[in-house]
Amino acid sequence: IKNKKVSLIINTPSGKVSRADGYHIRRSAVIYNIPILTTLAAARATVEGIKSQKNREISVHSLQEYYKK
């Protein structure tokens, strides 16, 4: 994490020891500005989003463009 060799963290702690470790992992993610997912549902949704966008060109639009008056 510290060396920026990690691009995304998936951390789903369970149990007391895991929670203590998870705290340090989440804190490091925040300090080093690395995205972190803390639930399996979020991990699944992220994977599906990455898969669906992998071969598509991404376009960016403002909200005003989507909702023209």
All heavy atoms as TSV, in Angstrom:
chain	resi	resn	atom	element	x	y	z
A	1	ILE	N	N	0.841	-1.194	0.000
A	1	ILE	CA	C	0.000	0.000	0.000
A	1	ILE	C	C	0.877	1.245	0.000
A	1	ILE	O	O	0.680	2.147	-0.796
A	1	ILE	CB	C	-0.958	-0.012	1.209
A	1	ILE	CG1	C	-1.937	-1.183	1.121
A	1	ILE	CG2	C	-1.700	1.307	1.308
A	1	ILE	CD1	C	-2.784	-1.392	2.358
A	2	LYS	N	N	1.831	1.258	0.874
A	2	LYS	CA	C	2.705	2.425	1.036
A	2	LYS	C	C	3.486	2.733	-0.239
A	2	LYS	O	O	3.706	3.884	-0.576
A	2	LYS	CB	C	3.672	2.181	2.198
A	2	LYS	CG	C	4.543	3.348	2.542
A	2	LYS	CD	C	5.404	2.998	3.745
A	2	LYS	CE	C	6.267	4.152	4.150
A	2	LYS	NZ	N	7.096	3.812	5.318
A	3	ASN	N	N	3.885	1.701	-0.959
A	3	ASN	CA	C	4.678	1.880	-2.178
A	3	ASN	C	C	3.827	2.104	-3.424
A	3	ASN	O	O	4.343	2.112	-4.530
A	3	ASN	CB	C	5.588	0.665	-2.394
A	3	ASN	CG	C	6.628	0.542	-1.316
A	3	ASN	OD1	O	7.061	1.535	-0.747
A	3	ASN	ND2	N	7.031	-0.669	-1.005
A	4	LYS	N	N	2.511	2.222	-3.231
A	4	LYS	CA	C	1.570	2.470	-4.332
A	4	LYS	C	C	1.569	1.328	-5.362
A	4	LYS	O	O	1.343	1.542	-6.533
A	4	LYS	CB	C	1.863	3.799	-5.025
A	4	LYS	CG	C	1.777	5.000	-4.134
A	4	LYS	CD	C	0.366	5.475	-4.061
A	4	LYS	CE	C	0.323	6.793	-3.301
A	4	LYS	NZ	N	-0.903	7.465	-3.428
A	5	LYS	N	N	1.832	0.112	-4.914
A	5	LYS	CA	C	1.772	-1.043	-5.806
A	5	LYS	C	C	0.382	-1.671	-5.793
A	5	LYS	O	O	0.142	-2.644	-6.476
A	5	LYS	CB	C	2.831	-2.074	-5.404
A	5	LYS	CG	C	4.245	-1.591	-5.651
A	5	LYS	CD	C	5.255	-2.662	-5.340
A	5	LYS	CE	C	6.643	-2.165	-5.654
A	5	LYS	NZ	N	7.645	-3.210	-5.457
A	6	VAL	N	N	-0.495	-1.103	-4.983
A	6	VAL	CA	C	-1.863	-1.598	-4.861
A	6	VAL	C	C	-2.790	-0.531	-5.427
A	6	VAL	O	O	-2.689	0.636	-5.077
A	6	VAL	CB	C	-2.200	-1.875	-3.372
A	6	VAL	CG1	C	-3.643	-2.270	-3.208
A	6	VAL	CG2	C	-1.270	-2.923	-2.798
A	7	SER	N	N	-3.702	-0.912	-6.325
A	7	SER	CA	C	-4.614	0.047	-6.951
A	7	SER	C	C	-5.998	0.034	-6.329
A	7	SER	O	O	-6.737	0.997	-6.448
A	7	SER	CB	C	-4.798	-0.255	-8.430
A	7	SER	OG	O	-3.620	-0.529	-9.061
A	8	LEU	N	N	-6.365	-1.073	-5.715
A	8	LEU	CA	C	-7.692	-1.233	-5.144
A	8	LEU	C	C	-7.603	-2.245	-4.010
A	8	LEU	O	O	-6.937	-3.275	-4.147
A	8	LEU	CB	C	-8.677	-1.751	-6.204
A	8	LEU	CG	C	-10.066	-2.128	-5.746
A	8	LEU	CD1	C	-10.846	-0.894	-5.312
A	8	LEU	CD2	C	-10.814	-2.866	-6.849
A	9	ILE	N	N	-8.293	-1.957	-2.912
A	9	ILE	CA	C	-8.289	-2.859	-1.770
A	9	ILE	C	C	-9.705	-3.370	-1.552
A	9	ILE	O	O	-10.660	-2.593	-1.527
A	9	ILE	CB	C	-7.797	-2.153	-0.493
A	9	ILE	CG1	C	-6.354	-1.707	-0.672
A	9	ILE	CG2	C	-7.947	-3.055	0.721
A	9	ILE	CD1	C	-5.847	-0.796	0.420
A	10	ILE	N	N	-9.824	-4.685	-1.392
A	10	ILE	CA	C	-11.091	-5.294	-0.993
A	10	ILE	C	C	-10.841	-5.908	0.371
A	10	ILE	O	O	-10.053	-6.835	0.512
A	10	ILE	CB	C	-11.548	-6.366	-2.001
A	10	ILE	CG1	C	-11.740	-5.744	-3.375
A	10	ILE	CG2	C	-12.832	-7.026	-1.512
A	10	ILE	CD1	C	-12.009	-6.744	-4.479
A	11	ASN	N	N	-11.484	-5.355	1.401
A	11	ASN	CA	C	-11.252	-5.779	2.774
A	11	ASN	C	C	-12.596	-6.043	3.440
A	11	ASN	O	O	-13.386	-5.132	3.642
A	11	ASN	CB	C	-10.467	-4.694	3.517
A	11	ASN	CG	C	-10.244	-5.052	4.964
A	11	ASN	OD1	O	-10.845	-4.454	5.843
A	11	ASN	ND2	N	-9.385	-6.014	5.218
A	12	THR	N	N	-12.861	-7.307	3.738
A	12	THR	CA	C	-14.127	-7.687	4.387
A	12	THR	C	C	-13.813	-8.401	5.694
A	12	THR	O	O	-13.842	-9.632	5.760
A	12	THR	CB	C	-14.962	-8.589	3.464
A	12	THR	OG1	O	-14.188	-9.732	3.132
A	12	THR	CG2	C	-15.375	-7.871	2.200
A	13	PRO	N	N	-13.520	-7.654	6.738
A	13	PRO	CA	C	-13.110	-8.279	8.000
A	13	PRO	C	C	-14.252	-8.974	8.719
A	13	PRO	O	O	-15.402	-8.560	8.648
A	13	PRO	CB	C	-12.603	-7.096	8.828
A	13	PRO	CG	C	-13.302	-5.913	8.279
A	13	PRO	CD	C	-13.528	-6.203	6.817
A	14	SER	N	N	-13.908	-10.065	9.409
A	14	SER	CA	C	-14.863	-10.743	10.284
A	14	SER	C	C	-14.069	-11.288	11.466
A	14	SER	O	O	-13.001	-11.872	11.290
A	14	SER	CB	C	-15.592	-11.865	9.549
A	14	SER	OG	O	-14.674	-12.847	9.127
A	15	GLY	N	N	-14.558	-11.065	12.649
A	15	GLY	CA	C	-13.845	-11.488	13.850
A	15	GLY	C	C	-13.002	-10.351	14.408
A	15	GLY	O	O	-12.717	-9.373	13.730
A	16	LYS	N	N	-12.608	-10.482	15.660
A	16	LYS	CA	C	-11.890	-9.396	16.350
A	16	LYS	C	C	-10.514	-9.115	15.748
A	16	LYS	O	O	-10.134	-7.974	15.558
A	16	LYS	CB	C	-11.762	-9.715	17.837
A	16	LYS	CG	C	-13.073	-9.625	18.573
A	16	LYS	CD	C	-12.906	-9.886	20.048
A	16	LYS	CE	C	-14.258	-9.808	20.736
A	16	LYS	NZ	N	-14.148	-10.021	22.166
A	17	VAL	N	N	-9.751	-10.153	15.469
A	17	VAL	CA	C	-8.408	-9.956	14.907
A	17	VAL	C	C	-8.510	-9.326	13.520
A	17	VAL	O	O	-7.784	-8.388	13.201
A	17	VAL	CB	C	-7.629	-11.287	14.855
A	17	VAL	CG1	C	-6.291	-11.096	14.147
A	17	VAL	CG2	C	-7.421	-11.838	16.255
A	18	SER	N	N	-9.429	-9.821	12.721
A	18	SER	CA	C	-9.610	-9.274	11.374
A	18	SER	C	C	-10.030	-7.820	11.427
A	18	SER	O	O	-9.626	-7.015	10.594
A	18	SER	CB	C	-10.667	-10.075	10.610
A	18	SER	OG	O	-10.206	-11.369	10.364
A	19	ARG	N	N	-10.859	-7.468	12.392
A	19	ARG	CA	C	-11.304	-6.071	12.505
A	19	ARG	C	C	-10.145	-5.155	12.838
A	19	ARG	O	O	-10.054	-4.056	12.312
A	19	ARG	CB	C	-12.403	-5.953	13.550
A	19	ARG	CG	C	-13.706	-6.490	13.053
A	19	ARG	CD	C	-14.835	-6.193	13.992
A	19	ARG	NE	N	-16.029	-6.873	13.501
A	19	ARG	CZ	C	-17.010	-7.257	14.255
A	19	ARG	NH1	N	-16.983	-7.027	15.552
A	19	ARG	NH2	N	-18.043	-7.872	13.731
A	20	ALA	N	N	-9.257	-5.584	13.718
A	20	ALA	CA	C	-8.093	-4.758	14.071
A	20	ALA	C	C	-7.195	-4.583	12.851
A	20	ALA	O	O	-6.753	-3.468	12.547
A	20	ALA	CB	C	-7.318	-5.393	15.222
A	21	ASP	N	N	-6.936	-5.666	12.128
A	21	ASP	CA	C	-6.134	-5.591	10.909
A	21	ASP	C	C	-6.844	-4.727	9.865
A	21	ASP	O	O	-6.223	-3.921	9.192
A	21	ASP	CB	C	-5.872	-6.977	10.326
A	21	ASP	CG	C	-4.944	-7.810	11.192
A	21	ASP	OD1	O	-4.229	-7.238	12.038
A	21	ASP	OD2	O	-4.947	-9.048	11.018
A	22	GLY	N	N	-8.149	-4.929	9.753
A	22	GLY	CA	C	-8.941	-4.169	8.793
A	22	GLY	C	C	-8.872	-2.683	9.050
A	22	GLY	O	O	-8.824	-1.885	8.111
A	23	TYR	N	N	-8.858	-2.290	10.316
A	23	TYR	CA	C	-8.743	-0.869	10.664
A	23	TYR	C	C	-7.459	-0.293	10.078
A	23	TYR	O	O	-7.464	0.768	9.463
A	23	TYR	CB	C	-8.775	-0.683	12.186
A	23	TYR	CG	C	-8.387	0.711	12.598
A	23	TYR	CD1	C	-9.317	1.750	12.514
A	23	TYR	CD2	C	-7.107	1.004	13.035
A	23	TYR	CE1	C	-8.974	3.039	12.869
A	23	TYR	CE2	C	-6.756	2.290	13.390
A	23	TYR	CZ	C	-7.685	3.303	13.311
A	23	TYR	OH	O	-7.324	4.583	13.655
A	24	HIS	N	N	-6.352	-0.984	10.265
A	24	HIS	CA	C	-5.059	-0.501	9.759
A	24	HIS	C	C	-5.033	-0.469	8.232
A	24	HIS	O	O	-4.477	0.448	7.626
A	24	HIS	CB	C	-3.913	-1.354	10.304
A	24	HIS	CG	C	-3.743	-1.215	11.784
A	24	HIS	ND1	N	-3.303	-0.061	12.383
A	24	HIS	CD2	C	-4.003	-2.085	12.781
A	24	HIS	CE1	C	-3.274	-0.215	13.692
A	24	HIS	NE2	N	-3.699	-1.438	13.961
A	25	ILE	N	N	-5.634	-1.453	7.618
A	25	ILE	CA	C	-5.703	-1.493	6.155
A	25	ILE	C	C	-6.536	-0.319	5.640
A	25	ILE	O	O	-6.135	0.394	4.720
A	25	ILE	CB	C	-6.280	-2.836	5.660
A	25	ILE	CG1	C	-5.282	-3.966	5.961
A	25	ILE	CG2	C	-6.621	-2.776	4.180
A	25	ILE	CD1	C	-5.860	-5.350	5.781
A	26	ARG	N	N	-7.720	-0.106	6.242
A	26	ARG	CA	C	-8.582	1.005	5.802
A	26	ARG	C	C	-7.907	2.351	6.030
A	26	ARG	O	O	-7.961	3.237	5.181
A	26	ARG	CB	C	-9.928	0.949	6.524
A	26	ARG	CG	C	-10.784	-0.223	6.092
A	26	ARG	CD	C	-12.183	-0.150	6.681
A	26	ARG	NE	N	-12.211	-0.026	8.126
A	26	ARG	CZ	C	-12.114	-1.045	8.987
A	26	ARG	NH1	N	-11.964	-2.282	8.522
A	26	ARG	NH2	N	-12.164	-0.847	10.280
A	27	ARG	N	N	-7.253	2.498	7.151
A	27	ARG	CA	C	-6.549	3.755	7.458
A	27	ARG	C	C	-5.448	4.017	6.425
A	27	ARG	O	O	-5.305	5.133	5.929
A	27	ARG	CB	C	-5.973	3.701	8.869
A	27	ARG	CG	C	-5.284	4.969	9.288
A	27	ARG	CD	C	-4.923	4.883	10.770
A	27	ARG	NE	N	-3.992	5.913	11.139
A	27	ARG	CZ	C	-4.332	7.138	11.475
A	27	ARG	NH1	N	-5.598	7.487	11.481
A	27	ARG	NH2	N	-3.414	8.025	11.808
A	28	SER	N	N	-4.685	2.994	6.094
A	28	SER	CA	C	-3.625	3.142	5.091
A	28	SER	C	C	-4.222	3.492	3.731
A	28	SER	O	O	-3.658	4.311	2.994
A	28	SER	CB	C	-2.809	1.855	4.976
A	28	SER	OG	O	-2.100	1.623	6.162
A	29	ALA	N	N	-5.342	2.894	3.404
A	29	ALA	CA	C	-5.998	3.196	2.127
A	29	ALA	C	C	-6.354	4.677	2.051
A	29	ALA	O	O	-6.133	5.328	1.028
A	29	ALA	CB	C	-7.246	2.343	1.950
A	30	VAL	N	N	-6.867	5.207	3.128
A	30	VAL	CA	C	-7.233	6.632	3.161
A	30	VAL	C	C	-5.988	7.504	3.073
A	30	VAL	O	O	-5.931	8.462	2.290
A	30	VAL	CB	C	-8.053	6.955	4.429
A	30	VAL	CG1	C	-8.226	8.454	4.594
A	30	VAL	CG2	C	-9.396	6.256	4.382
A	31	ILE	N	N	-4.976	7.181	3.846
A	31	ILE	CA	C	-3.738	7.979	3.859
A	31	ILE	C	C	-3.098	8.015	2.474
A	31	ILE	O	O	-2.653	9.066	2.022
A	31	ILE	CB	C	-2.737	7.419	4.898
A	31	ILE	CG1	C	-3.254	7.695	6.311
A	31	ILE	CG2	C	-1.347	8.013	4.701
A	31	ILE	CD1	C	-2.486	6.974	7.400
A	32	TYR	N	N	-3.071	6.875	1.785
A	32	TYR	CA	C	-2.406	6.792	0.485
A	32	TYR	C	C	-3.371	6.919	-0.697
A	32	TYR	O	O	-2.991	6.671	-1.830
A	32	TYR	CB	C	-1.596	5.497	0.396
A	32	TYR	CG	C	-0.472	5.491	1.405
A	32	TYR	CD1	C	-0.548	4.729	2.561
A	32	TYR	CD2	C	0.644	6.299	1.228
A	32	TYR	CE1	C	0.463	4.745	3.508
A	32	TYR	CE2	C	1.662	6.326	2.168
A	32	TYR	CZ	C	1.565	5.550	3.307
A	32	TYR	OH	O	2.567	5.592	4.236
A	33	ASN	N	N	-4.609	7.305	-0.409
A	33	ASN	CA	C	-5.600	7.604	-1.446
A	33	ASN	C	C	-5.837	6.416	-2.391
A	33	ASN	O	O	-5.811	6.560	-3.615
A	33	ASN	CB	C	-5.191	8.859	-2.219
A	33	ASN	CG	C	-6.349	9.475	-2.953
A	33	ASN	OD1	O	-7.488	9.345	-2.525
A	33	ASN	ND2	N	-6.063	10.126	-4.059
A	34	ILE	N	N	-6.058	5.261	-1.798
A	34	ILE	CA	C	-6.322	4.043	-2.568
A	34	ILE	C	C	-7.785	3.655	-2.337
A	34	ILE	O	O	-8.238	3.573	-1.194
A	34	ILE	CB	C	-5.389	2.900	-2.136
A	34	ILE	CG1	C	-3.938	3.293	-2.413
A	34	ILE	CG2	C	-5.745	1.602	-2.846
A	34	ILE	CD1	C	-2.916	2.353	-1.844
A	35	PRO	N	N	-8.551	3.404	-3.397
A	35	PRO	CA	C	-9.947	3.000	-3.221
A	35	PRO	C	C	-10.042	1.709	-2.418
A	35	PRO	O	O	-9.229	0.799	-2.578
A	35	PRO	CB	C	-10.449	2.777	-4.647
A	35	PRO	CG	C	-9.449	3.422	-5.540
A	35	PRO	CD	C	-8.161	3.466	-4.802
A	36	ILE	N	N	-11.069	1.643	-1.557
A	36	ILE	CA	C	-11.264	0.450	-0.731
A	36	ILE	C	C	-12.733	0.056	-0.730
A	36	ILE	O	O	-13.619	0.905	-0.662
A	36	ILE	CB	C	-10.744	0.668	0.707
A	36	ILE	CG1	C	-10.874	-0.618	1.512
A	36	ILE	CG2	C	-11.411	1.841	1.373
A	36	ILE	CD1	C	-10.076	-0.629	2.797
A	37	LEU	N	N	-12.970	-1.241	-0.842
A	37	LEU	CA	C	-14.321	-1.803	-0.788
A	37	LEU	C	C	-14.387	-2.660	0.469
A	37	LEU	O	O	-13.464	-3.422	0.742
A	37	LEU	CB	C	-14.590	-2.653	-2.022
A	37	LEU	CG	C	-14.356	-1.952	-3.358
A	37	LEU	CD1	C	-14.412	-2.945	-4.494
A	37	LEU	CD2	C	-15.352	-0.839	-3.550
A	38	THR	N	N	-15.485	-2.537	1.219
A	38	THR	CA	C	-15.551	-3.249	2.493
A	38	THR	C	C	-16.683	-4.280	2.557
A	38	THR	O	O	-16.907	-4.861	3.609
A	38	THR	CB	C	-15.704	-2.253	3.660
A	38	THR	OG1	O	-16.866	-1.462	3.434
A	38	THR	CG2	C	-14.476	-1.361	3.778
A	39	THR	N	N	-17.363	-4.492	1.440
A	39	THR	CA	C	-18.401	-5.530	1.417
A	39	THR	C	C	-18.261	-6.352	0.136
A	39	THR	O	O	-17.759	-5.854	-0.882
A	39	THR	CB	C	-19.825	-4.932	1.456
A	39	THR	OG1	O	-20.051	-4.192	0.259
A	39	THR	CG2	C	-20.025	-4.052	2.681
A	40	LEU	N	N	-18.725	-7.580	0.197
A	40	LEU	CA	C	-18.690	-8.425	-0.994
A	40	LEU	C	C	-19.623	-7.884	-2.074
A	40	LEU	O	O	-19.325	-7.978	-3.262
A	40	LEU	CB	C	-19.056	-9.864	-0.644
A	40	LEU	CG	C	-18.019	-10.602	0.200
A	40	LEU	CD1	C	-18.515	-12.002	0.548
A	40	LEU	CD2	C	-16.692	-10.687	-0.528
A	41	ALA	N	N	-20.748	-7.301	-1.662
A	41	ALA	CA	C	-21.673	-6.721	-2.640
A	41	ALA	C	C	-21.004	-5.585	-3.408
A	41	ALA	O	O	-21.148	-5.481	-4.631
A	41	ALA	CB	C	-22.933	-6.222	-1.936
A	42	ALA	N	N	-20.255	-4.751	-2.712
A	42	ALA	CA	C	-19.543	-3.654	-3.381
A	42	ALA	C	C	-18.466	-4.198	-4.313
A	42	ALA	O	O	-18.266	-3.681	-5.415
A	42	ALA	CB	C	-18.924	-2.715	-2.351
A	43	ALA	N	N	-17.785	-5.254	-3.889
A	43	ALA	CA	C	-16.746	-5.867	-4.726
A	43	ALA	C	C	-17.362	-6.442	-5.999
A	43	ALA	O	O	-16.835	-6.236	-7.096
A	43	ALA	CB	C	-16.012	-6.954	-3.949
A	44	ARG	N	N	-18.483	-7.139	-5.848
A	44	ARG	CA	C	-19.156	-7.711	-7.028
A	44	ARG	C	C	-19.614	-6.619	-7.985
A	44	ARG	O	O	-19.454	-6.728	-9.201
A	44	ARG	CB	C	-20.359	-8.551	-6.595
A	44	ARG	CG	C	-19.985	-9.881	-6.038
A	44	ARG	CD	C	-21.226	-10.740	-5.760
A	44	ARG	NE	N	-20.877	-11.864	-4.936
A	44	ARG	CZ	C	-21.174	-11.984	-3.645
A	44	ARG	NH1	N	-21.881	-11.065	-3.032
A	44	ARG	NH2	N	-20.791	-13.044	-2.978
A	45	ALA	N	N	-20.210	-5.565	-7.437
A	45	ALA	CA	C	-20.693	-4.462	-8.277
A	45	ALA	C	C	-19.533	-3.787	-8.994
A	45	ALA	O	O	-19.634	-3.435	-10.177
A	45	ALA	CB	C	-21.443	-3.440	-7.424
A	46	THR	N	N	-18.406	-3.633	-8.320
A	46	THR	CA	C	-17.228	-3.022	-8.934
A	46	THR	C	C	-16.695	-3.886	-10.063
A	46	THR	O	O	-16.369	-3.385	-11.141
A	46	THR	CB	C	-16.142	-2.780	-7.870
A	46	THR	OG1	O	-16.677	-1.915	-6.859
A	46	THR	CG2	C	-14.903	-2.156	-8.468
A	47	VAL	N	N	-16.603	-5.173	-9.833
A	47	VAL	CA	C	-16.132	-6.097	-10.871
A	47	VAL	C	C	-17.050	-6.038	-12.088
A	47	VAL	O	O	-16.581	-5.961	-13.231
A	47	VAL	CB	C	-16.024	-7.539	-10.324
A	47	VAL	CG1	C	-15.826	-8.542	-11.446
A	47	VAL	CG2	C	-14.890	-7.625	-9.323
A	48	GLU	N	N	-18.349	-6.056	-11.855
A	48	GLU	CA	C	-19.298	-5.980	-12.972
A	48	GLU	C	C	-19.163	-4.659	-13.719
A	48	GLU	O	O	-19.228	-4.628	-14.950
A	48	GLU	CB	C	-20.733	-6.167	-12.479
A	48	GLU	CG	C	-21.043	-7.578	-12.037
A	48	GLU	CD	C	-20.786	-8.607	-13.125
A	48	GLU	OE1	O	-21.207	-8.392	-14.286
A	48	GLU	OE2	O	-20.152	-9.639	-12.818
A	49	GLY	N	N	-18.971	-3.568	-12.995
A	49	GLY	CA	C	-18.792	-2.269	-13.639
A	49	GLY	C	C	-17.533	-2.214	-14.473
A	49	GLY	O	O	-17.534	-1.711	-15.599
A	50	ILE	N	N	-16.450	-2.753	-13.954
A	50	ILE	CA	C	-15.183	-2.780	-14.699
A	50	ILE	C	C	-15.331	-3.646	-15.949
A	50	ILE	O	O	-14.895	-3.267	-17.037
A	50	ILE	CB	C	-14.034	-3.277	-13.798
A	50	ILE	CG1	C	-13.729	-2.231	-12.728
A	50	ILE	CG2	C	-12.790	-3.587	-14.638
A	50	ILE	CD1	C	-12.798	-2.718	-11.629
A	51	LYS	N	N	-15.959	-4.819	-15.800
A	51	LYS	CA	C	-16.154	-5.701	-16.951
A	51	LYS	C	C	-16.998	-5.040	-18.028
A	51	LYS	O	O	-16.694	-5.138	-19.219
A	51	LYS	CB	C	-16.818	-7.010	-16.513
A	51	LYS	CG	C	-15.860	-7.964	-15.869
A	51	LYS	CD	C	-16.443	-9.246	-15.323
A	51	LYS	CE	C	-17.734	-9.734	-15.798
A	51	LYS	NZ	N	-18.195	-10.990	-15.165
A	52	SER	N	N	-18.049	-4.346	-17.629
A	52	SER	CA	C	-18.941	-3.749	-18.623
A	52	SER	C	C	-18.304	-2.557	-19.333
A	52	SER	O	O	-18.655	-2.256	-20.469
A	52	SER	CB	C	-20.263	-3.325	-17.985
A	52	SER	OG	O	-20.073	-2.208	-17.157
A	53	GLN	N	N	-17.347	-1.913	-18.706
A	53	GLN	CA	C	-16.713	-0.749	-19.315
A	53	GLN	C	C	-15.379	-1.069	-19.995
A	53	GLN	O	O	-14.835	-0.226	-20.700
A	53	GLN	CB	C	-16.458	0.332	-18.253
A	53	GLN	CG	C	-17.717	0.961	-17.726
A	53	GLN	CD	C	-18.496	1.675	-18.807
A	53	GLN	OE1	O	-17.922	2.348	-19.649
A	53	GLN	NE2	N	-19.804	1.523	-18.798
A	54	LYS	N	N	-14.875	-2.251	-19.787
A	54	LYS	CA	C	-13.537	-2.603	-20.280
A	54	LYS	C	C	-13.353	-2.365	-21.782
A	54	LYS	O	O	-12.336	-1.845	-22.197
A	54	LYS	CB	C	-13.222	-4.047	-19.944
A	54	LYS	CG	C	-11.776	-4.383	-20.197
A	54	LYS	CD	C	-11.390	-5.648	-19.512
A	54	LYS	CE	C	-9.993	-5.996	-19.911
A	54	LYS	NZ	N	-9.070	-6.102	-18.867
A	55	ASN	N	N	-14.320	-2.725	-22.586
A	55	ASN	CA	C	-14.171	-2.591	-24.033
A	55	ASN	C	C	-14.998	-1.458	-24.622
A	55	ASN	O	O	-15.181	-1.390	-25.828
A	55	ASN	CB	C	-14.541	-3.914	-24.713
A	55	ASN	CG	C	-13.576	-5.007	-24.329
A	55	ASN	OD1	O	-12.385	-4.765	-24.224
A	55	ASN	ND2	N	-14.085	-6.198	-24.090
A	56	ARG	N	N	-15.481	-0.584	-23.789
A	56	ARG	CA	C	-16.293	0.534	-24.263
A	56	ARG	C	C	-15.539	1.837	-24.087
A	56	ARG	O	O	-14.746	1.992	-23.170
A	56	ARG	CB	C	-17.586	0.647	-23.471
A	56	ARG	CG	C	-18.509	-0.513	-23.676
A	56	ARG	CD	C	-19.762	-0.298	-22.896
A	56	ARG	NE	N	-20.638	-1.451	-23.041
A	56	ARG	CZ	C	-21.803	-1.540	-22.472
A	56	ARG	NH1	N	-22.260	-0.564	-21.719
A	56	ARG	NH2	N	-22.542	-2.606	-22.648
A	57	GLU	N	N	-15.840	2.773	-24.957
A	57	GLU	CA	C	-15.271	4.106	-24.822
A	57	GLU	C	C	-16.115	4.861	-23.797
A	57	GLU	O	O	-17.337	4.884	-23.877
A	57	GLU	CB	C	-15.299	4.838	-26.160
A	57	GLU	CG	C	-14.617	6.177	-26.101
A	57	GLU	CD	C	-14.573	6.845	-27.461
A	57	GLU	OE1	O	-14.344	6.124	-28.445
A	57	GLU	OE2	O	-14.792	8.053	-27.520
A	58	ILE	N	N	-15.459	5.448	-22.839
A	58	ILE	CA	C	-16.161	6.174	-21.788
A	58	ILE	C	C	-16.316	7.633	-22.210
A	58	ILE	O	O	-15.370	8.273	-22.658
A	58	ILE	CB	C	-15.389	6.099	-20.461
A	58	ILE	CG1	C	-15.284	4.644	-20.012
A	58	ILE	CG2	C	-16.047	6.956	-19.397
A	58	ILE	CD1	C	-14.404	4.423	-18.808
A	59	SER	N	N	-17.528	8.146	-22.071
A	59	SER	CA	C	-17.754	9.557	-22.355
A	59	SER	C	C	-18.272	10.231	-21.090
A	59	SER	O	O	-18.982	9.622	-20.291
A	59	SER	CB	C	-18.754	9.726	-23.501
A	59	SER	OG	O	-19.979	9.140	-23.152
A	60	VAL	N	N	-17.894	11.472	-20.925
A	60	VAL	CA	C	-18.262	12.221	-19.738
A	60	VAL	C	C	-19.194	13.349	-20.143
A	60	VAL	O	O	-18.943	14.063	-21.109
A	60	VAL	CB	C	-17.001	12.803	-19.046
A	60	VAL	CG1	C	-17.388	13.612	-17.822
A	60	VAL	CG2	C	-16.035	11.685	-18.678
A	61	HIS	N	N	-20.291	13.486	-19.399
A	61	HIS	CA	C	-21.259	14.547	-19.652
A	61	HIS	C	C	-21.651	15.181	-18.321
A	61	HIS	O	O	-21.666	14.508	-17.288
A	61	HIS	CB	C	-22.517	13.989	-20.329
A	61	HIS	CG	C	-22.237	13.308	-21.624
A	61	HIS	ND1	N	-21.971	13.992	-22.785
A	61	HIS	CD2	C	-22.166	11.997	-21.940
A	61	HIS	CE1	C	-21.752	13.130	-23.755
A	61	HIS	NE2	N	-21.859	11.906	-23.266
A	62	SER	N	N	-21.998	16.440	-18.362
A	62	SER	CA	C	-22.480	17.103	-17.155
A	62	SER	C	C	-23.924	16.696	-16.902
A	62	SER	O	O	-24.624	16.226	-17.803
A	62	SER	CB	C	-22.393	18.615	-17.322
A	62	SER	OG	O	-23.337	19.049	-18.288
A	63	LEU	N	N	-24.379	16.892	-15.681
A	63	LEU	CA	C	-25.775	16.606	-15.364
A	63	LEU	C	C	-26.710	17.458	-16.206
A	63	LEU	O	O	-27.775	17.009	-16.620
A	63	LEU	CB	C	-26.055	16.867	-13.879
A	63	LEU	CG	C	-25.507	15.819	-12.922
A	63	LEU	CD1	C	-25.734	16.265	-11.480
A	63	LEU	CD2	C	-26.139	14.479	-13.164
A	64	GLN	N	N	-26.289	18.686	-16.502
A	64	GLN	CA	C	-27.114	19.575	-17.315
A	64	GLN	C	C	-27.329	19.002	-18.706
A	64	GLN	O	O	-28.387	19.172	-19.295
A	64	GLN	CB	C	-26.469	20.973	-17.403
A	64	GLN	CG	C	-26.483	21.739	-16.101
A	64	GLN	CD	C	-25.372	21.321	-15.142
A	64	GLN	OE1	O	-24.534	20.502	-15.441
A	64	GLN	NE2	N	-25.386	21.900	-13.945
A	65	GLU	N	N	-26.327	18.319	-19.245
A	65	GLU	CA	C	-26.465	17.707	-20.562
A	65	GLU	C	C	-27.475	16.556	-20.528
A	65	GLU	O	O	-28.211	16.344	-21.488
A	65	GLU	CB	C	-25.116	17.218	-21.068
A	65	GLU	CG	C	-24.169	18.340	-21.427
A	65	GLU	CD	C	-22.815	17.803	-21.827
A	65	GLU	OE1	O	-22.052	17.388	-20.925
A	65	GLU	OE2	O	-22.549	17.784	-23.047
A	66	TYR	N	N	-27.492	15.805	-19.437
A	66	TYR	CA	C	-28.438	14.702	-19.309
A	66	TYR	C	C	-29.856	15.192	-19.084
A	66	TYR	O	O	-30.816	14.592	-19.524
A	66	TYR	CB	C	-28.048	13.785	-18.160
A	66	TYR	CG	C	-26.867	12.893	-18.464
A	66	TYR	CD1	C	-25.636	13.078	-17.839
A	66	TYR	CD2	C	-26.984	11.843	-19.378
A	66	TYR	CE1	C	-24.569	12.257	-18.128
A	66	TYR	CE2	C	-25.919	11.017	-19.663
A	66	TYR	CZ	C	-24.708	11.232	-19.039
A	66	TYR	OH	O	-23.652	10.407	-19.312
A	67	TYR	N	N	-29.982	16.296	-18.390
A	67	TYR	CA	C	-31.312	16.814	-18.036
A	67	TYR	C	C	-31.514	18.218	-18.591
A	67	TYR	O	O	-31.683	19.174	-17.851
A	67	TYR	CB	C	-31.486	16.809	-16.514
A	67	TYR	CG	C	-31.371	15.429	-15.937
A	67	TYR	CD1	C	-30.211	15.017	-15.286
A	67	TYR	CD2	C	-32.414	14.514	-16.061
A	67	TYR	CE1	C	-30.100	13.728	-14.778
A	67	TYR	CE2	C	-32.307	13.236	-15.556
A	67	TYR	CZ	C	-31.146	12.849	-14.904
A	67	TYR	OH	O	-31.046	11.586	-14.403
A	68	LYS	N	N	-31.489	18.335	-19.911
A	68	LYS	CA	C	-31.720	19.630	-20.552
A	68	LYS	C	C	-33.153	20.061	-20.334
A	68	LYS	O	O	-34.083	19.264	-20.414
A	68	LYS	CB	C	-31.404	19.559	-22.041
A	68	LYS	CG	C	-29.950	19.368	-22.312
A	68	LYS	CD	C	-29.679	19.337	-23.792
A	68	LYS	CE	C	-28.186	19.100	-23.991
A	68	LYS	NZ	N	-27.838	19.047	-25.398
A	69	LYS	N	N	-33.333	21.335	-20.084
A	69	LYS	CA	C	-34.681	21.872	-19.859
A	69	LYS	C	C	-35.393	22.093	-21.166
A	69	LYS	O	O	-34.915	22.370	-22.172
A	69	LYS	CB	C	-34.615	23.180	-19.079
A	69	LYS	CG	C	-34.140	22.940	-17.659
A	69	LYS	CD	C	-34.161	24.224	-16.893
A	69	LYS	CE	C	-33.712	23.949	-15.454
A	69	LYS	NZ	N	-33.702	25.106	-14.642
